[in-house]
Amino acid sequence: MLVINYIHGEELQATYKTAAAFVAMMELEVPEFEDYYEITKVIEAGKEIELSDKTMGGLFNLLLARG
């Protein structure tokens, strides 16, 4: 499970069954999130992921590169 805490006016949370599900959603013509949304924390399979680029776009790029 992928849990993303992010800020869009207020702190919100999004959950995906897998990282691949998040990547697929971000590849849609109109994704759920803008690339610039700030991320406060990401948990995957119970472990926090450290991001150098703390945006939705940064998370997308990290997960896409990871395969």
N, CA, C and O atoms as CSV, one atom per row, in Angstrom:
chain,resi,resn,atom,element,x,y,z
A,1,MET,N,N,0.846,-1.174,0.000
A,1,MET,CA,C,0.000,0.000,0.000
A,1,MET,C,C,0.893,1.240,0.000
A,1,MET,O,O,1.930,1.275,0.662
A,2,LEU,N,N,0.475,2.247,-0.749
A,2,LEU,CA,C,1.182,3.524,-0.837
A,2,LEU,C,C,0.280,4.591,-0.230
A,2,LEU,O,O,-0.845,4.798,-0.684
A,3,VAL,N,N,0.784,5.264,0.795
A,3,VAL,CA,C,0.026,6.321,1.474
A,3,VAL,C,C,0.799,7.622,1.292
A,3,VAL,O,O,1.974,7.715,1.648
A,4,ILE,N,N,0.124,8.623,0.734
A,4,ILE,CA,C,0.753,9.909,0.445
A,4,ILE,C,C,0.058,10.992,1.243
A,4,ILE,O,O,-1.147,11.195,1.093
A,5,ASN,N,N,0.800,11.690,2.090
A,5,ASN,CA,C,0.290,12.863,2.790
A,5,ASN,C,C,0.779,14.073,2.008
A,5,ASN,O,O,1.971,14.196,1.729
A,6,TYR,N,N,-0.136,14.962,1.655
A,6,TYR,CA,C,0.234,16.105,0.822
A,6,TYR,C,C,-0.563,17.340,1.229
A,6,TYR,O,O,-1.549,17.255,1.960
A,7,ILE,N,N,-0.107,18.490,0.735
A,7,ILE,CA,C,-0.764,19.752,1.057
A,7,ILE,C,C,-1.413,20.321,-0.196
A,7,ILE,O,O,-0.777,20.516,-1.232
A,8,HIS,N,N,-2.694,20.576,-0.056
A,8,HIS,CA,C,-3.462,21.278,-1.097
A,8,HIS,C,C,-4.463,22.150,-0.346
A,8,HIS,O,O,-5.639,21.807,-0.218
A,9,GLY,N,N,-3.973,23.276,0.141
A,9,GLY,CA,C,-4.783,24.143,0.992
A,9,GLY,C,C,-4.736,23.687,2.441
A,9,GLY,O,O,-4.601,24.504,3.353
A,10,GLU,N,N,-4.845,22.400,2.648
A,10,GLU,CA,C,-4.742,21.766,3.971
A,10,GLU,C,C,-4.034,20.427,3.767
A,10,GLU,O,O,-3.870,19.978,2.632
A,11,GLU,N,N,-3.618,19.797,4.851
A,11,GLU,CA,C,-2.962,18.495,4.697
A,11,GLU,C,C,-4.012,17.419,4.446
A,11,GLU,O,O,-4.973,17.276,5.202
A,12,LEU,N,N,-3.806,16.670,3.370
A,12,LEU,CA,C,-4.719,15.611,2.954
A,12,LEU,C,C,-3.940,14.315,2.794
A,12,LEU,O,O,-2.712,14.301,2.877
A,13,GLN,N,N,-4.668,13.224,2.564
A,13,GLN,CA,C,-4.026,11.922,2.401
A,13,GLN,C,C,-4.679,11.170,1.242
A,13,GLN,O,O,-5.898,11.181,1.072
A,14,ALA,N,N,-3.824,10.517,0.451
A,14,ALA,CA,C,-4.292,9.664,-0.649
A,14,ALA,C,C,-3.677,8.289,-0.460
A,14,ALA,O,O,-2.531,8.170,-0.027
A,15,THR,N,N,-4.439,7.248,-0.786
A,15,THR,CA,C,-3.979,5.875,-0.626
A,15,THR,C,C,-4.170,5.113,-1.926
A,15,THR,O,O,-5.206,5.224,-2.583
A,16,TYR,N,N,-3.155,4.340,-2.287
A,16,TYR,CA,C,-3.189,3.494,-3.486
A,16,TYR,C,C,-2.772,2.086,-3.093
A,16,TYR,O,O,-1.942,1.904,-2.203
A,17,LYS,N,N,-3.351,1.085,-3.761
A,17,LYS,CA,C,-2.996,-0.305,-3.461
A,17,LYS,C,C,-1.526,-0.572,-3.741
A,17,LYS,O,O,-0.873,-1.314,-3.007
A,18,THR,N,N,-1.000,0.038,-4.815
A,18,THR,CA,C,0.402,-0.168,-5.190
A,18,THR,C,C,0.992,1.142,-5.708
A,18,THR,O,O,0.268,2.073,-6.061
A,19,ALA,N,N,2.324,1.190,-5.744
A,19,ALA,CA,C,3.003,2.338,-6.336
A,19,ALA,C,C,2.679,2.415,-7.823
A,19,ALA,O,O,2.553,3.509,-8.373
A,20,ALA,N,N,2.543,1.266,-8.478
A,20,ALA,CA,C,2.212,1.228,-9.901
A,20,ALA,C,C,0.844,1.864,-10.170
A,20,ALA,O,O,0.649,2.489,-11.213
A,21,ALA,N,N,-0.092,1.713,-9.248
A,21,ALA,CA,C,-1.415,2.327,-9.413
A,21,ALA,C,C,-1.296,3.851,-9.371
A,21,ALA,O,O,-1.982,4.544,-10.123
A,22,PHE,N,N,-0.437,4.376,-8.505
A,22,PHE,CA,C,-0.204,5.819,-8.446
A,22,PHE,C,C,0.428,6.305,-9.749
A,22,PHE,O,O,-0.013,7.304,-10.316
A,23,VAL,N,N,1.456,5.607,-10.224
A,23,VAL,CA,C,2.139,5.981,-11.472
A,23,VAL,C,C,1.147,5.981,-12.629
A,23,VAL,O,O,1.137,6.915,-13.430
A,24,ALA,N,N,0.315,4.952,-12.730
A,24,ALA,CA,C,-0.676,4.871,-13.803
A,24,ALA,C,C,-1.650,6.036,-13.742
A,24,ALA,O,O,-2.004,6.599,-14.779
A,25,MET,N,N,-2.088,6.406,-12.552
A,25,MET,CA,C,-3.018,7.526,-12.396
A,25,MET,C,C,-2.355,8.827,-12.837
A,25,MET,O,O,-2.995,9.652,-13.489
A,26,MET,N,N,-1.084,9.023,-12.494
A,26,MET,CA,C,-0.383,10.255,-12.858
A,26,MET,C,C,-0.137,10.352,-14.363
A,26,MET,O,O,0.089,11.444,-14.883
A,27,GLU,N,N,-0.181,9.214,-15.066
A,27,GLU,CA,C,0.023,9.211,-16.511
A,27,GLU,C,C,-1.269,9.496,-17.295
A,27,GLU,O,O,-1.237,9.613,-18.520
A,28,LEU,N,N,-2.388,9.608,-16.598
A,28,LEU,CA,C,-3.653,9.922,-17.260
A,28,LEU,C,C,-3.599,11.328,-17.862
A,28,LEU,O,O,-2.813,12.170,-17.428
A,29,GLU,N,N,-4.436,11.565,-18.853
A,29,GLU,CA,C,-4.489,12.893,-19.466
A,29,GLU,C,C,-4.818,13.962,-18.426
A,29,GLU,O,O,-4.277,15.067,-18.465
A,30,VAL,N,N,-5.704,13.626,-17.503
A,30,VAL,CA,C,-6.043,14.533,-16.399
A,30,VAL,C,C,-5.862,13.753,-15.087
A,30,VAL,O,O,-6.798,13.110,-14.613
A,31,PRO,N,N,-4.654,13.811,-14.503
A,31,PRO,CA,C,-4.407,13.075,-13.255
A,31,PRO,C,C,-5.144,13.715,-12.072
A,31,PRO,O,O,-5.629,14.842,-12.161
A,32,GLU,N,N,-5.214,12.976,-10.978
A,32,GLU,CA,C,-5.881,13.478,-9.768
A,32,GLU,C,C,-5.140,14.650,-9.142
A,32,GLU,O,O,-5.752,15.497,-8.492
A,33,PHE,N,N,-3.814,14.703,-9.335
A,33,PHE,CA,C,-2.980,15.706,-8.671
A,33,PHE,C,C,-2.174,16.508,-9.675
A,33,PHE,O,O,-1.812,16.009,-10.740
A,34,GLU,N,N,-1.898,17.759,-9.323
A,34,GLU,CA,C,-0.952,18.570,-10.077
A,34,GLU,C,C,0.455,18.182,-9.620
A,34,GLU,O,O,0.655,17.799,-8.467
A,35,ASP,N,N,1.421,18.285,-10.525
A,35,ASP,CA,C,2.802,17.913,-10.212
A,35,ASP,C,C,3.390,18.701,-9.046
A,35,ASP,O,O,4.238,18.187,-8.316
A,36,TYR,N,N,2.950,19.930,-8.869
A,36,TYR,CA,C,3.566,20.807,-7.877
A,36,TYR,C,C,3.038,20.609,-6.450
A,36,TYR,O,O,3.580,21.210,-5.523
A,37,TYR,N,N,2.010,19.795,-6.241
A,37,TYR,CA,C,1.489,19.586,-4.878
A,37,TYR,C,C,2.622,19.122,-3.974
A,37,TYR,O,O,3.375,18.212,-4.320
A,38,GLU,N,N,2.734,19.752,-2.824
A,38,GLU,CA,C,3.801,19.433,-1.869
A,38,GLU,C,C,3.451,18.177,-1.071
A,38,GLU,O,O,2.330,18.023,-0.587
A,39,ILE,N,N,4.429,17.292,-0.946
A,39,ILE,CA,C,4.260,16.058,-0.177
A,39,ILE,C,C,4.930,16.225,1.178
A,39,ILE,O,O,6.057,16.711,1.268
A,40,THR,N,N,4.229,15.818,2.234
A,40,THR,CA,C,4.813,15.878,3.578
A,40,THR,C,C,5.363,14.525,4.018
A,40,THR,O,O,6.325,14.458,4.783
A,41,LYS,N,N,4.740,13.434,3.523
A,41,LYS,CA,C,5.212,12.101,3.896
A,41,LYS,C,C,4.649,11.068,2.932
A,41,LYS,O,O,3.513,11.177,2.470
A,42,VAL,N,N,5.481,10.050,2.635
A,42,VAL,CA,C,5.043,8.930,1.802
A,42,VAL,C,C,5.431,7.643,2.516
A,42,VAL,O,O,6.580,7.466,2.919
A,43,ILE,N,N,4.459,6.747,2.668
A,43,ILE,CA,C,4.700,5.448,3.291
A,43,ILE,C,C,4.370,4.370,2.264
A,43,ILE,O,O,3.278,4.361,1.696
A,44,GLU,N,N,5.307,3.470,2.031
A,44,GLU,CA,C,5.076,2.339,1.135
A,44,GLU,C,C,5.393,1.062,1.897
A,44,GLU,O,O,6.501,0.890,2.405
A,45,ALA,N,N,4.427,0.181,1.971
A,45,ALA,CA,C,4.575,-1.101,2.668
A,45,ALA,C,C,5.101,-0.888,4.094
A,45,ALA,O,O,5.950,-1.641,4.571
A,46,GLY,N,N,4.585,0.145,4.764
A,46,GLY,CA,C,4.944,0.397,6.151
A,46,GLY,C,C,6.251,1.135,6.372
A,46,GLY,O,O,6.630,1.385,7.516
A,47,LYS,N,N,6.953,1.492,5.291
A,47,LYS,CA,C,8.240,2.192,5.424
A,47,LYS,C,C,8.156,3.546,4.727
A,47,LYS,O,O,7.604,3.671,3.634
A,48,GLU,N,N,8.716,4.554,5.390
A,48,GLU,CA,C,8.700,5.896,4.812
A,48,GLU,C,C,9.712,5.998,3.674
A,48,GLU,O,O,10.834,5.504,3.781
A,49,ILE,N,N,9.304,6.639,2.596
A,49,ILE,CA,C,10.176,6.885,1.445
A,49,ILE,C,C,10.743,8.294,1.585
A,49,ILE,O,O,9.992,9.248,1.791
A,50,GLU,N,N,12.063,8.429,1.474
A,50,GLU,CA,C,12.705,9.740,1.496
A,50,GLU,C,C,12.704,10.318,0.085
A,50,GLU,O,O,13.117,9.653,-0.865
A,51,LEU,N,N,12.242,11.551,-0.043
A,51,LEU,CA,C,12.175,12.213,-1.342
A,51,LEU,C,C,13.122,13.404,-1.366
A,51,LEU,O,O,13.152,14.196,-0.424
A,52,SER,N,N,13.891,13.532,-2.436
A,52,SER,CA,C,14.705,14.738,-2.598
A,52,SER,C,C,13.836,15.856,-3.185
A,52,SER,O,O,14.032,17.029,-2.867
A,53,ASP,N,N,12.877,15.489,-4.040
A,53,ASP,CA,C,11.907,16.427,-4.612
A,53,ASP,C,C,10.562,16.111,-3.963
A,53,ASP,O,O,9.903,15.140,-4.335
A,54,LYS,N,N,10.164,16.917,-3.013
A,54,LYS,CA,C,8.957,16.640,-2.222
A,54,LYS,C,C,7.691,17.181,-2.884
A,54,LYS,O,O,6.927,17.938,-2.286
A,55,THR,N,N,7.494,16.766,-4.145
A,55,THR,CA,C,6.283,17.130,-4.884
A,55,THR,C,C,5.693,15.855,-5.492
A,55,THR,O,O,6.354,14.818,-5.540
A,56,MET,N,N,4.449,15.945,-5.953
A,56,MET,CA,C,3.826,14.797,-6.627
A,56,MET,C,C,4.643,14.408,-7.855
A,56,MET,O,O,4.818,13.223,-8.136
A,57,GLY,N,N,5.141,15.399,-8.585
A,57,GLY,CA,C,5.974,15.124,-9.746
A,57,GLY,C,C,7.257,14.413,-9.362
A,57,GLY,O,O,7.707,13.514,-10.073
A,58,GLY,N,N,7.849,14.808,-8.242
A,58,GLY,CA,C,9.062,14.162,-7.761
A,58,GLY,C,C,8.819,12.713,-7.369
A,58,GLY,O,O,9.633,11.839,-7.670
A,59,LEU,N,N,7.704,12.457,-6.700
A,59,LEU,CA,C,7.349,11.085,-6.322
A,59,LEU,C,C,7.092,10.253,-7.571
A,59,LEU,O,O,7.558,9.118,-7.666
A,60,PHE,N,N,6.358,10.803,-8.524
A,60,PHE,CA,C,6.092,10.111,-9.780
A,60,PHE,C,C,7.409,9.723,-10.465
A,60,PHE,O,O,7.583,8.573,-10.867
A,61,ASN,N,N,8.332,10.679,-10.596
A,61,ASN,CA,C,9.614,10.407,-11.250
A,61,ASN,C,C,10.407,9.324,-10.520
A,61,ASN,O,O,11.004,8.459,-11.161
A,62,LEU,N,N,10.419,9.363,-9.186
A,62,LEU,CA,C,11.129,8.357,-8.402
A,62,LEU,C,C,10.541,6.965,-8.629
A,62,LEU,O,O,11.276,6.008,-8.874
A,63,LEU,N,N,9.226,6.858,-8.547
A,63,LEU,CA,C,8.578,5.551,-8.699
A,63,LEU,C,C,8.679,5.041,-10.141
A,63,LEU,O,O,8.827,3.839,-10.362
A,64,LEU,N,N,8.601,5.937,-11.109
A,64,LEU,CA,C,8.726,5.542,-12.512
A,64,LEU,C,C,10.129,5.022,-12.796
A,64,LEU,O,O,10.286,4.015,-13.487
A,65,ALA,N,N,11.138,5.690,-12.278
A,65,ALA,CA,C,12.529,5.272,-12.486
A,65,ALA,C,C,12.812,3.940,-11.798
A,65,ALA,O,O,13.613,3.139,-12.279
A,66,ARG,N,N,12.156,3.716,-10.685
A,66,ARG,CA,C,12.355,2.497,-9.895
A,66,ARG,C,C,11.742,1.282,-10.591
A,66,ARG,O,O,12.173,0.147,-10.390
A,67,GLY,N,N,10.726,1.550,-11.415
A,67,GLY,CA,C,10.089,0.483,-12.175
A,67,GLY,C,C,9.154,-0.282,-11.405
A,67,GLY,O,O,8.544,-1.216,-11.926
